[in-house]
């Protein structure tokens, strides 16, 4: 048994993996679609160009599996940005250290103002987001924020800098439920290009973060890649490989996958490899066929029209009315966002859209007993 995912990843060659995906045939796709248990080789076929003619079949199977496992429901969540302080240089992010923007970290009173707004909208699941600045928004700050927000929300998740196992254990004790940590890309050389300086430039430390989360006993771990930095098919395969590794190692933990595509920000970055809407639909369905239990999440990065069309195809969690700047809901709405959102509809309009599609928005689906 490997001690970390790094050992697993090191057994693979990026170019050969991509070549294997593109070599999949019509026969491989048909086999994957009729298989009782889709494996990683089948997953390669389902994300390959050969699967494009089977998209309707994939969508139908994905919908059936999702409804069987999750019912006609959609878990609703909202991000709350606590700080845009960041010591990393990332080519695609508005919070990058080199961007000359006003930096802000919310005070206790400001955190509670944002919480009151989101709670008034019905949210019980909250995702706390910060830049990566250990001295400003380290474990003590995060523990304090989680404790402040406990009375407001049933589930508190974070998307912050990678931490040590012991630090995650402290956050869990404070009330943390889930942690999202995206590798951005599993291609080492490309990763280095887009993360030239700062703690985030350490590819292996970030890669092994889900292992530290699993060992700390965090209840749910979210992983994914930022589509546009590299070829989306290879990054999706390695995300799937990562998922299967984690499920085997930390089998008591729940998992989720997100699908962020590059969005405009201050400075801009054009995708190296474009991922079309059809590509993303294909990928969502492929993940559902690979694993009927994994949670699949979509954010307001995506357009109104696209989100309307994919809510019934495999997605189980979505955000609405998101702000990607600290205090963006009520404290300081005009501050610089991390990236531009695309779907700007209100929470109420999104909830109505879901209901019109015979999907019940879930604001709170369980009481804490952990």
ZARO-199168 format. One record per atom (N, C-alpha, C): x, y, z. Coordinates in steps of 0.2 Angstrom, whole numbers, padded with zeros to 4 digits, always signed. Layout:
N
XYZ ...
***
This chain:
370
+0004-0006+0000 +0000+0000+0000 +0004+0006+0000 +0003+0011-0005 +0007+0017-0005 +0006+0022+0001 +0011+0025+0003 +0010+0030+0008 +0007+0037+0006 +0008+0038+0000 +0005+0045-0003 +0003+0044-0010 -0001+0048-0013 -0003+0048-0020 +0003+0049-0024 +0008+0053-0022 +0014+0054-0026 +0017+0048-0029 +0018+0042-0025 +0020+0036-0027 +0016+0033-0032 +0010+0034-0032 +0005+0031-0037 +0006+0035-0044 +0006+0042-0043 +0007+0046-0049 +0013+0045-0053 +0019+0044-0049 +0025+0043-0052 +0026+0037-0056 +0021+0033-0056 +0021+0027-0060 +0018+0028-0067 +0015+0034-0068 +0012+0036-0074 +0016+0041-0078 +0016+0040-0085 +0019+0045-0089 +0013+0049-0093 +0013+0056-0092 +0008+0060-0095 +0007+0059-0102 +0012+0059-0106 +0011+0059-0113 +0008+0052-0115 +0011+0047-0112 +0008+0040-0114 +0001+0039-0112 -0001+0043-0106 -0008+0042-0104 -0012+0046-0109 -0010+0052-0111 -0014+0055-0116 -0015+0052-0122 -0010+0049-0124 -0010+0044-0131 -0015+0039-0130 -0015+0036-0124 -0019+0030-0122 -0026+0032-0123 -0028+0038-0120 -0035+0041-0121 -0037+0042-0128 -0033+0045-0132 -0034+0046-0139 -0035+0040-0143 -0032+0035-0141 -0032+0029-0145 -0038+0024-0144 -0042+0026-0139 -0048+0023-0138 -0053+0023-0144 -0056+0017-0145 -0060+0016-0151 -0068+0015-0149 -0072+0015-0154 -0079+0014-0153 -0080+0008-0149 -0077+0003-0150 -0078-0003-0147 -0076-0002-0139 -0071+0001-0138 -0069+0003-0131 -0075+0006-0127 -0078+0011-0131 -0083+0015-0128 -0089+0011-0127 -0091+0007-0131 -0097+0002-0131 -0096-0003-0125 -0090-0005-0124 -0088-0010-0118 -0089-0006-0112 -0087+0000-0111 -0087+0004-0105 -0095+0006-0103 -0099+0007-0109 -0106+0008-0107 -0110+0002-0105 -0107-0003-0107 -0111-0010-0105 -0108-0013-0099 -0102-0010-0096 -0099-0013-0091 -0103-0012-0084 -0103-0017-0080 -0107-0017-0073 -0102-0012-0069 -0096-0012-0070 -0091-0009-0065 -0086-0005-0070 -0087+0001-0071 -0083+0005-0075 -0076+0006-0071 -0071+0004-0074 -0064+0005-0071 -0060+0011-0075 -0054+0012-0073 -0051+0018-0075 -0049+0018-0083 -0048+0011-0085 -0047+0011-0093 -0054+0012-0096 -0059+0010-0093 -0066+0012-0096 -0067+0020-0096 -0065+0023-0090 -0065+0030-0090 -0061+0034-0095 -0056+0031-0097 -0052+0034-0103 -0056+0034-0109 -0059+0028-0110 -0064+0028-0116 -0069+0033-0116 -0072+0034-0110 -0078+0038-0109 -0076+0046-0110 -0070+0047-0109 -0068+0054-0110 -0064+0055-0116 -0064+0050-0120 -0060+0051-0127 -0064+0054-0132 -0061+0056-0138 -0065+0058-0143 -0070+0053-0146 -0068+0047-0145 -0072+0041-0148 -0079+0041-0145 -0080+0044-0139 -0086+0044-0135 -0091+0049-0137 -0089+0054-0141 -0093+0059-0143 -0100+0057-0146 -0100+0052-0150 -0106+0050-0153 -0111+0047-0148 -0108+0045-0142 -0112+0042-0137 -0114+0046-0131 -0114+0053-0133 -0115+0057-0127 -0122+0057-0124 -0127+0056-0129 -0134+0055-0127 -0135+0049-0122 -0132+0044-0124 -0132+0037-0120 -0129+0038-0113 -0123+0042-0113 -0120+0043-0107 -0124+0048-0103 -0127+0053-0105 -0131+0057-0102 -0137+0054-0098 -0140+0049-0102 -0146+0045-0099 -0144+0041-0094 -0138+0037-0094 -0136+0033-0089 -0133+0037-0083 -0130+0043-0084 -0128+0047-0079 -0134+0050-0075 -0139+0052-0078 -0145+0054-0075 -0148+0049-0071 -0149+0043-0073 -0152+0037-0070 -0148+0035-0063 -0141+0035-0064 -0137+0033-0058 -0137+0039-0053 -0137+0045-0055 -0138+0051-0050 -0144+0051-0046 -0150+0050-0050 -0156+0050-0047 -0157+0043-0042 -0154+0038-0044 -0154+0032-0040 -0151+0033-0033 -0145+0036-0033 -0141+0037-0028 -0143+0044-0024 -0144+0049-0027 -0145+0056-0024 -0153+0058-0024 -0157+0054-0027 -0164+0057-0028 -0164+0063-0032 -0170+0066-0032 -0171+0072-0036 -0169+0078-0032 -0163+0079-0030 -0161+0084-0026 -0154+0087-0028 -0153+0094-0026 -0147+0097-0027 -0145+0101-0021 -0139+0099-0018 -0136+0102-0012 -0134+0109-0014 -0136+0114-0010 -0135+0121-0012 -0129+0123-0007 -0124+0127-0009 -0119+0130-0005 -0117+0137-0007 -0114+0141-0003 -0112+0147-0005 -0105+0148-0002 -0100+0151-0007 -0093+0153-0004 -0094+0159+0000 -0089+0159+0005 -0088+0166+0009 -0081+0167+0009 -0079+0172+0005 -0072+0174+0004 -0070+0178+0011 -0065+0176+0014 -0063+0179+0021 -0057+0184+0020 -0053+0182+0015 -0047+0186+0014 -0044+0185+0006 -0041+0191+0004 -0038+0190-0003 -0030+0191-0002 -0028+0191+0004 -0021+0191+0006 -0018+0184+0003 -0012+0185-0001 -0009+0179-0004 -0002+0180-0005 +0002+0175-0003 +0010+0175-0004 +0012+0171-0010 +0007+0169-0014 +0009+0165-0020 +0009+0169-0026 +0013+0167-0031 +0012+0170-0038 +0009+0164-0042 +0002+0166-0044 -0001+0161-0049 -0004+0165-0055 -0002+0162-0061 -0003+0166-0067 -0011+0167-0068 -0015+0163-0065 -0022+0163-0067 -0027+0167-0062 -0024+0169-0056 -0028+0171-0051 -0027+0179-0049 -0033+0182-0048 -0033+0189-0046 -0030+0191-0040 -0029+0186-0035 -0026+0187-0029 -0019+0186-0029 -0016+0184-0035 -0009+0183-0035 -0005+0189-0032 +0001+0187-0029 +0005+0191-0025 +0007+0197-0029 +0008+0196-0035 +0011+0202-0040 +0006+0207-0042 -0001+0205-0041 -0006+0209-0043 -0007+0215-0038 -0006+0221-0040 -0006+0227-0035 -0014+0229-0034 -0017+0225-0029 -0024+0226-0027 -0024+0228-0020 -0029+0231-0018 -0030+0232-0011 -0032+0225-0007 -0028+0224-0002 -0029+0218+0002 -0033+0219+0008 -0037+0213+0009 -0042+0214+0014 -0043+0207+0018 -0043+0207+0024 -0045+0201+0028 -0051+0203+0033 -0056+0199+0033 -0062+0201+0036 -0061+0201+0044 -0064+0205+0048 -0064+0205+0055 -0070+0200+0057 -0070+0199+0064 -0075+0195+0067 -0082+0198+0065 -0083+0204+0066 -0089+0208+0065 -0091+0207+0057 -0086+0208+0053 -0088+0208+0046 -0090+0200+0044 -0086+0195+0047 -0088+0188+0045 -0095+0187+0047 -0097+0190+0053 -0104+0189+0055 -0109+0192+0051 -0108+0198+0048 -0112+0202+0043 -0113+0197+0037 -0108+0195+0034 -0108+0191+0028 -0112+0184+0030 -0111+0181+0036 -0115+0175+0038 -0122+0177+0039 -0124+0182+0041 -0131+0184+0042 -0135+0185+0035 -0131+0188+0031 -0134+0188+0024 -0135+0181+0021 -0130+0177+0021 -0131+0170+0018 -0136+0166+0021 -0136+0167+0028 -0141+0163+0032 -0148+0165+0030 -0149+0172+0029 -0156+0174+0027 -0158+0172+0020 -0153+0170+0016 -0155+0167+0010 -0156+0159+0010 -0155+0156+0016 -0157+0149+0017 -0151+0145+0017 -0145+0147+0016 -0139+0143+0015 -0138+0140+0022 -0136+0133+0022 -0134+0130+0028 -0127+0127+0027 -0125+0127+0020 -0118+0124+0019 -0114+0130+0016 -0108+0131+0019 -0104+0137+0018 -0097+0135+0016 -0094+0138+0011 -0087+0136+0009 -0083+0143+0011 -0078+0142+0016 -0074+0148+0017 -0068+0148+0013 -0066+0153+0010 -0061+0154+0005 -0056+0159+0007 -0050+0158+0006 -0045+0163+0008 -0039+0163+0002 -0035+0168+0002 -0029+0167-0002 -0024+0163+0003 -0018+0162+0000 -0013+0158+0004 -0008+0162+0008 -0010+0164+0014 -0005+0168+0018 -0005+0166+0025 -0001+0162+0027 -0001+0158+0033 -0001+0163+0039 +0003+0168+0039 +0003+0173+0044 -0003+0177+0045 -0007+0178+0040 -0013+0182+0041 -0019+0178+0042 -0020+0173+0038 -0025+0168+0038 -0023+0161+0039 -0019+0160+0045 -0017+0154+0047 -0022+0150+0051 -0020+0145+0054 -0025+0140+0057 -0029+0144+0063 -0025+0148+0067 -0029+0152+0072 -0035+0156+0069 -0033+0159+0064 -0039+0163+0061 -0044+0159+0058 -0043+0153+0055 -0048+0149+0052 -0052+0146+0058 -0048+0143+0063 -0052+0140+0069 -0057+0145+0072 -0055+0152+0073 -0059+0157+0075 -0065+0158+0071 -0064+0158+0064 -0069+0159+0059 -0074+0154+0060 -0072+0147+0060 -0076+0142+0060 -0081+0142+0067 -0077+0143+0072 -0081+0144+0079 -0086+0149+0078 -0085+0155+0075 -0090+0160+0075 -0096+0158+0071 -0094+0154+0065 -0100+0153+0061 -0104+0146+0063 -0101+0143+0068 -0105+0137+0070 -0112+0138+0071 -0114+0143+0074 -0122+0144+0076 -0126+0146+0069 -0122+0148+0064 -0126+0150+0058 -0127+0144+0053 -0122+0139+0052 -0122+0135+0047 -0121+0127+0050 -0125+0123+0046 -0124+0116+0048 -0118+0113+0046 -0115+0115+0040 -0109+0112+0037 -0104+0118+0035 -0098+0117+0037 -0093+0122+0036 -0087+0119+0032 -0086+0121+0026 -0080+0118+0022 -0075+0124+0021 -0069+0122+0019 -0064+0127+0018 -0060+0126+0011 -0058+0131+0008 -0054+0131+0002 -0048+0136+0004 -0043+0133+0007 -0037+0138+0009 -0031+0135+0007 -0025+0137+0010 -0019+0134+0009 -0018+0127+0012 -0014+0123+0008 -0013+0116+0011 -0010+0117+0018 -0012+0112+0023 -0010+0113+0030 -0007+0106+0032 -0004+0106+0038 -0001+0099+0040 -0007+0095+0043 -0006+0089+0044 -0011+0084+0047 -0014+0087+0054 -0009+0089+0058 -0011+0091+0065 -0015+0098+0064 -0014+0102+0060 -0018+0108+0059 -0025+0106+0057 -0025+0101+0052 -0032+0099+0050 -0036+0096+0056 -0032+0093+0060 -0036+0090+0066 -0038+0095+0071 -0035+0101+0071 -0037+0106+0075 -0043+0109+0072 -0043+0110+0066 -0049+0113+0062 -0055+0108+0063 -0054+0102+0062 -0060+0097+0063 -0063+0098+0070 -0058+0098+0075 -0061+0099+0082 -0065+0106+0083 -0063+0111+0079 -0067+0117+0079 -0073+0117+0076 -0074+0112+0071 -0081+0111+0068 -0080+0110+0060 -0074+0110+0058 -0073+0109+0050 -0077+0102+0048 -0080+0103+0042 -0083+0097+0039 -0079+0094+0033 -0078+0099+0029 -0075+0097+0022 -0069+0102+0020 -0065+0099+0016 -0059+0103+0014 -0058+0102+0006 -0058+0107+0002 -0057+0107-0005 -0050+0109-0006 -0046+0105-0010 -0040+0107-0012 -0038+0104-0019 -0038+0109-0024 -0037+0107-0031 -0030+0107-0033 -0028+0102-0036 -0021+0101-0039 -0019+0106-0044 -0024+0109-0047 -0024+0114-0053 -0022+0110-0059 -0016+0107-0060 -0014+0102-0065 -0010+0097-0062 -0010+0091-0065 -0006+0085-0063 +0000+0085-0067 +0001+0090-0071 +0007+0090-0076 +0012+0094-0072 +0018+0091-0070 +0023+0094-0066 +0026+0100-0069 +0028+0100-0075 +0031+0106-0079 +0026+0111-0080 +0020+0110-0082 +0015+0115-0083 +0013+0118-0076 +0013+0114-0071 +0012+0117-0064 +0017+0122-0062 +0023+0120-0063 +0028+0125-0061 +0028+0132-0065 +0026+0131-0071 +0025+0137-0075 +0020+0142-0072 +0015+0139-0070 +0009+0144-0067 +0010+0145-0060 +0015+0142-0056 +0016+0143-0049 +0023+0144-0048 +0026+0150-0051 +0033+0150-0051 +0036+0152-0044 +0032+0155-0039 +0035+0157-0033 +0029+0156-0027 +0032+0155-0021 +0027+0155-0016 +0027+0147-0014 +0024+0146-0008 +0023+0139-0005 +0019+0135-0010 +0015+0138-0014 +0011+0134-0019 +0015+0131-0024 +0021+0133-0025 +0025+0131-0031 +0028+0124-0029 +0027+0121-0023 +0029+0115-0021 +0024+0110-0023 +0025+0107-0029 +0020+0102-0032 +0018+0096-0028 +0023+0093-0025 +0022+0087-0021 +0019+0089-0014 +0020+0094-0011 +0017+0096-0005 +0009+0097-0006 +0008+0100-0012 +0000+0101-0013 -0003+0094-0015 +0001+0090-0019 -0002+0084-0021 -0003+0079-0015 +0001+0080-0010 +0000+0075-0004 -0005+0078+0001 -0008+0084+0000 -0013+0087+0004 -0019+0082+0006 -0022+0079+0001 -0028+0075+0002 -0026+0069+0007 -0019+0067+0006 -0017+0061+0011 -0017+0064+0018 -0015+0070+0019 -0015+0073+0026 -0022+0074+0028 -0026+0076+0024 -0033+0076+0026 -0036+0070+0028 -0035+0065+0024 -0037+0058+0025 -0035+0055+0032 -0028+0056+0033 -0026+0054+0040 -0028+0058+0046 -0030+0064+0044 -0033+0068+0050 -0040+0067+0051 -0043+0063+0047 -0050+0061+0048 -0056+0066+0045 -0054+0070+0041 -0058+0075+0038 -0064+0072+0035 -0070+0074+0036 -0076+0070+0034 -0077+0070+0026 -0075+0075+0023 -0076+0075+0016 -0070+0079+0013 -0067+0076+0007 -0062+0079+0003 -0064+0081-0004 -0063+0087-0006 -0064+0089-0013 -0058+0090-0017 -0058+0087-0023 -0052+0087-0027 -0054+0089-0034 -0049+0091-0038 -0051+0093-0045 -0045+0096-0049 -0046+0098-0055 -0041+0102-0059 -0044+0108-0061 -0040+0113-0063 -0042+0119-0066 -0041+0118-0074 -0047+0117-0077 -0046+0116-0084 -0045+0122-0088 -0039+0121-0092 -0037+0126-0097 -0029+0127-0096 -0027+0124-0090 -0019+0125-0089 -0016+0119-0094 -0019+0114-0094 -0016+0108-0098 -0022+0104-0102 -0020+0099-0105 -0026+0095-0108 -0031+0092-0103 -0037+0094-0104 -0042+0092-0099 -0043+0085-0098 -0042+0081-0104 -0043+0074-0103 -0038+0070-0099 -0031+0072-0099 -0026+0069-0095 -0027+0071-0088 -0029+0078-0087 -0030+0080-0080 -0036+0077-0077 -0041+0076-0081 -0047+0072-0078 -0045+0065-0076 -0041+0062-0080 -0039+0055-0079 -0035+0055-0072 -0031+0059-0071 -0027+0059-0065 -0031+0061-0059 -0036+0065-0060 -0041+0067-0055 -0044+0060-0053 -0047+0057-0058 -0050+0050-0057 -0045+0045-0053 -0039+0045-0055 -0034+0040-0052 -0033+0042-0045 -0033+0049-0044 -0032+0052-0037 -0038+0050-0033 -0044+0050-0035 -0050+0048-0032 -0050+0041-0030 -0049+0037-0034 -0049+0030-0033 -0044+0028-0028 -0038+0031-0028 -0033+0030-0023 -0035+0032-0016 -0038+0038-0016 -0040+0040-0009 -0046+0036-0006 -0051+0034-0011 -0056+0030-0008 -0053+0023-0005 -0048+0021-0008 -0045+0014-0006 -0042+0015+0001 -0038+0021+0001 -0034+0022+0007 -0038+0025+0013 -0043+0029+0012 -0047+0032+0017 -0054+0031+0015 -0056+0025+0017 -0063+0023+0014 -0069+0025+0018 -0067+0028+0024 -0073+0031+0028 -0074+0038+0026 -0070+0041+0022 -0071+0048+0020 -0076+0049+0013 -0079+0054+0013 -0083+0056+0007 -0079+0060+0002 -0081+0060-0004 -0077+0064-0009 -0081+0068-0014 -0079+0073-0016 -0082+0077-0021 -0077+0079-0026 -0080+0080-0032 -0075+0083-0038 -0079+0089-0041 -0075+0094-0042 -0077+0100-0045 -0074+0101-0052 -0077+0106-0056 -0075+0106-0063 -0074+0114-0065 -0069+0117-0061 -0068+0124-0063 -0064+0125-0070 -0067+0129-0074 -0063+0131-0080 -0060+0138-0079 -0055+0140-0083 -0052+0146-0082 -0057+0152-0084 -0057+0157-0079 -0062+0162-0080 -0058+0169-0080 -0060+0174-0083 -0056+0180-0083 -0055+0183-0076 -0049+0186-0076 -0048+0190-0069 -0043+0196-0071 -0041+0199-0066 -0037+0205-0068 -0030+0203-0070 -0029+0204-0077 -0022+0201-0080 -0024+0196-0085 -0028+0192-0084 -0031+0187-0089 -0026+0181-0091 -0028+0176-0092 -0024+0170-0095 -0029+0166-0100 -0026+0165-0106 -0030+0161-0111 -0029+0154-0109 -0034+0150-0110 -0033+0142-0109 -0028+0140-0114 -0023+0135-0112 -0019+0132-0116 -0023+0127-0121 -0027+0123-0118 -0032+0119-0122 -0039+0120-0120 -0043+0122-0125 -0050+0124-0124 -0054+0118-0122 -0058+0119-0117 -0063+0114-0115 -0070+0117-0116 -0073+0114-0121 -0080+0116-0123 -0085+0114-0119 -0091+0117-0119 -0097+0115-0115 -0098+0107-0116 -0098+0105-0123 -0099+0098-0124 -0094+0094-0121 -0088+0096-0121 -0083+0092-0117 -0084+0091-0110 -0087+0097-0107 -0088+0097-0099 -0094+0092-0098 -0099+0092-0102 -0105+0088-0101 -0102+0081-0102 -0098+0079-0107 -0095+0072-0107 -0091+0070-0101 -0087+0075-0098 -0083+0073-0092 -0088+0072-0086 -0093+0076-0085 -0097+0075-0080 -0101+0068-0080 -0103+0067-0086 -0106+0060-0087 -0101+0054-0085 -0095+0055-0088 -0090+0050-0087 -0088+0049-0080 -0088+0054-0076 -0087+0054-0069 -0092+0050-0065 -0098+0052-0067 -0104+0048-0064 -0104+0041-0066 -0103+0039-0072 -0102+0032-0074 -0097+0028-0070 -0091+0032-0069 -0086+0029-0065 -0087+0028-0058 -0091+0032-0055 -0093+0032-0048 -0099+0035-0046 -0104+0031-0044 -0111+0034-0043 -0112+0037-0036 -0107+0036-0032 -0107+0039-0025 -0104+0046-0025 -0099+0047-0029 -0095+0054-0028 -0100+0060-0029 -0099+0065-0025 -0102+0071-0026 -0099+0075-0032 -0103+0078-0036 -0101+0082-0042 -0103+0089-0041 -0099+0094-0041 -0101+0101-0040 -0099+0105-0046 -0104+0110-0047 -0103+0115-0052 -0104+0122-0049 -0100+0127-0050 -0100+0134-0047 -0103+0139-0052 -0103+0145-0050 -0106+0150-0054 -0101+0153-0059 -0095+0149-0060 -0090+0151-0065 -0094+0149-0072 -0099+0145-0072 -0102+0143-0078 -0108+0147-0080 -0110+0147-0086 -0115+0152-0088 -0122+0149-0086 -0127+0154-0086 -0134+0153-0084 -0136+0147-0089 -0135+0148-0095 -0138+0143-0100 -0135+0136-0099 -0129+0136-0098 -0125+0129-0097 -0128+0126-0090 -0128+0130-0085 -0130+0127-0079 -0137+0124-0079 -0142+0128-0082 -0148+0126-0083 -0149+0119-0086 -0144+0117-0091 -0145+0111-0095 -0141+0105-0092 -0137+0107-0087 -0133+0101-0084 -0135+0099-0077 -0140+0102-0074 -0142+0101-0067 -0145+0094-0067 -0147+0091-0072 -0151+0085-0072 -0146+0079-0075 -0140+0080-0076 -0135+0075-0079 -0130+0072-0075 -0130+0074-0068 -0125+0071-0064 -0123+0075-0058 -0124+0082-0059 -0122+0086-0054 -0126+0086-0048 -0123+0086-0042 -0127+0085-0035 -0126+0091-0031 -0121+0096-0032 -0120+0101-0028 -0119+0107-0032 -0122+0113-0030 -0121+0119-0034 -0121+0125-0030 -0117+0131-0032 -0118+0137-0028 -0122+0142-0032 -0124+0147-0029 -0128+0152-0032 -0127+0159-0029 -0128+0164-0033 -0127+0171-0031 -0120+0172-0027 -0115+0169-0030 -0108+0169-0027 -0105+0176-0028 -0101+0177-0023 -0096+0183-0023 -0089+0180-0022 -0084+0182-0026 -0077+0180-0025 -0073+0185-0022 -0075+0190-0018 -0071+0195-0015 -0073+0195-0008 -0068+0197-0004 -0069+0197+0004 -0074+0202+0005 -0079+0200+0009 -0085+0204+0011 -0089+0206+0005 -0089+0202+0000 -0093+0204-0007 -0100+0204-0006 -0103+0201-0001 -0111+0201-0001 -0113+0207+0002 -0111+0209+0008 -0113+0215+0011 -0108+0220+0014 -0102+0218+0015 -0097+0222+0018 -0093+0227+0013 -0091+0224+0008 -0088+0228+0003 -0089+0225-0004 -0095+0226-0007 -0096+0223-0013 -0092+0225-0019 -0089+0230-0019 -0085+0233-0025 -0078+0231-0025 -0075+0227-0020 -0068+0225-0020 -0067+0220-0026 -0060+0219-0028 -0058+0215-0033 -0060+0208-0032 -0063+0205-0037 -0065+0198-0037 -0059+0193-0039 -0059+0187-0036 -0053+0182-0038 -0054+0180-0045 -0060+0180-0047 -0062+0178-0055 -0069+0181-0056 -0071+0182-0062 -0077+0184-0064 -0082+0178-0064 -0088+0179-0060 -0093+0174-0061 -0097+0175-0067 -0100+0169-0069 -0104+0170-0076 -0111+0170-0074 -0114+0165-0070 -0121+0165-0068 -0122+0170-0062 -0125+0175-0063 -0126+0180-0058 -0133+0180-0055 -0137+0175-0057 -0144+0175-0054 -0144+0175-0047 -0150+0177-0044 -0151+0177-0037 -0152+0169-0035 -0151+0168-0028 -0152+0162-0025 -0160+0160-0026 -0164+0164-0026 -0171+0163-0027 -0173+0160-0034 -0170+0164-0039 -0171+0162-0046 -0168+0155-0047 -0162+0154-0045 -0159+0147-0046 -0163+0142-0043 -0166+0143-0037 -0170+0138-0033 -0176+0137-0037 -0179+0142-0040 -0185+0141-0044 -0183+0137-0051 -0178+0138-0054 -0175+0135-0060 -0175+0127-0058 -0172+0126-0052 -0171+0119-0050 -0178+0115-0050 -0183+0119-0046 -0189+0116-0045 -0193+0115-0052 -0192+0119-0056 -0195+0119-0063 -0193+0113-0067 -0186+0110-0065 -0183+0104-0067 -0185+0098-0063 -0189+0099-0058 -0191+0093-0054 -0186+0091-0049 -0182+0096-0047 -0176+0095-0043 -0177+0099-0036 -0177+0096-0031 -0178+0100-0024 -0171+0103-0022 -0171+0109-0021 -0164+0112-0018 -0164+0110-0011 -0158+0107-0009 -0157+0105-0002 -0153+0111+0002 -0155+0114+0007 -0151+0118+0011 -0148+0115+0017 -0151+0110+0019 -0148+0106+0025 -0151+0099+0025 -0147+0094+0024 -0149+0088+0023 -0147+0083+0029 -0144+0086+0034 -0143+0082+0040 -0141+0086+0046 -0142+0084+0052 -0139+0087+0058 -0133+0084+0059 -0128+0088+0062 -0122+0086+0064 -0122+0081+0070 -0119+0075+0069 -0119+0070+0074 -0112+0067+0074 -0107+0071+0071 -0100+0069+0071 -0096+0073+0076 
***
